[in-house]
Amino acid sequence: MNGYGAYLVPALIIALIFLLSAVRVVREYERGVVFRLGRLIGAKGPGIMFLIPFVDRMVKVDLRTVTLDVPSQEIITKDNVTVRVNAVVYFRIIDPQKAIVEVENYLAATSMIAQTTLRSIIGMAELDELLSEREKLNEKLQEVIDQQTDPWGVKVTAVEIKDVEIPQSMQRAMAAQAEAERERRAKIISAQGEFQASQKLAEAARIMAREPGAMQLRFLQTVREATSEKASVLVLPVPIELMELFTKKKD
């Protein structure tokens, strides 16, 4: 018995090691891609999986959405302006088998595709479009990157351009242009105000010409406003109507 016991304990230990190496736990947001002697068996999980030691190999794939930060790229726009642009890509794995079999490293490959596509799309856009129509460019980036990564089982859900850095000289030119535009609008508004005021004055003049009493009322109102101030000397103009009476008498 003692001799058997000396062999039994190591055998149990080896059996336990084999058992532990055969058991794998795959979480809810993971899938296990299993290879048996190098041949693809399929994607398994979630839950407990049993593998044949030294025969089966499993690669876990995370199915959650990945946030990929695209490094800042120096790009020349369509109107020959050099800008630095960075972006963020949101994607997830929808086919774990393709993500492992079709590409060596899907994360690095997606990052490289995102960088080259960012340079290509921004290079075909003008600076004004980059600043004012960013949502349109985001949609175009998402469509192109998703199409290129689809054979890898990768689904790109969104692409967002984060920051756009413009040269200092271009910033000063844009600020001067914006200031000139504000001055132009201010002058147009002022001219429109003067035009409307002149129309109202012309209309008032026509009414007073048709109604002599209106001129008298305006004259009295002016006198009242003048006397309300602390003035030492008040000069009252002679109404035109009185001058007309004198001229008629002479005639």
Buried (B, 14 or more C-beta within 10 A) or exposed (E): EEEEEEEEEEEEEEEEEEEEEBEBEBBEEBBBBBBEEEEEBEBBBBEEBEBEEEEBBBBBBBBEEBEBEBEBBEBEBEEEBEBEBBBBBBBBBEBBBBBBBBBEEBBEBBBEBBBBBBBEBBEEBBBEBBEEEBEEBBEBBBBBBBEBBBEBBBBBEBBBBEEBEBEEEEEEEBEEEEEEEEEEEEEEEEEEEEEEEEEEEEEEEEEBEEEEEEBEEEBEEEEEEEEEEEEEEEEEEEEEEEEEEEEEEEE
